[in-house]
Amino acid sequence: MFRKLCLKFCPHPSRITAPQAFAYILYSILENEPVEIASWSEDGKSFSVHDGDRWANLVLQKYFRHTNQSSFQRQLNLYGFRKVKKGPNR
């Protein structure tokens, strides 16, 4: 679902506005970074971070210029993402 929304609302990087930028960057991360660090779930409705150290030190630093996981989590919460505590996407 997120993939479809991002593709619909983020057609080209030069046309995105500040609120859309986070969604576009997150989509880019999940599509371009190694799946050993983070990946989409099988159904594409969620994503998982598999290697928190590499996520913070490599990915967050590269895309957001910081390594603060709490700041990234606040951004996710702002856009309506929630931690999956049970079910197939856990």
Secondary structure, 3 states (H helix, E strand, C coil): CHHHHHHHHCCCHHHCCHHHHHHHHHHHHHHHCCCCCEEECCCCCCEEECCHHHHHHHHHHHHHCCCCHHHHHHHHHHCCCCCCCCCCCC
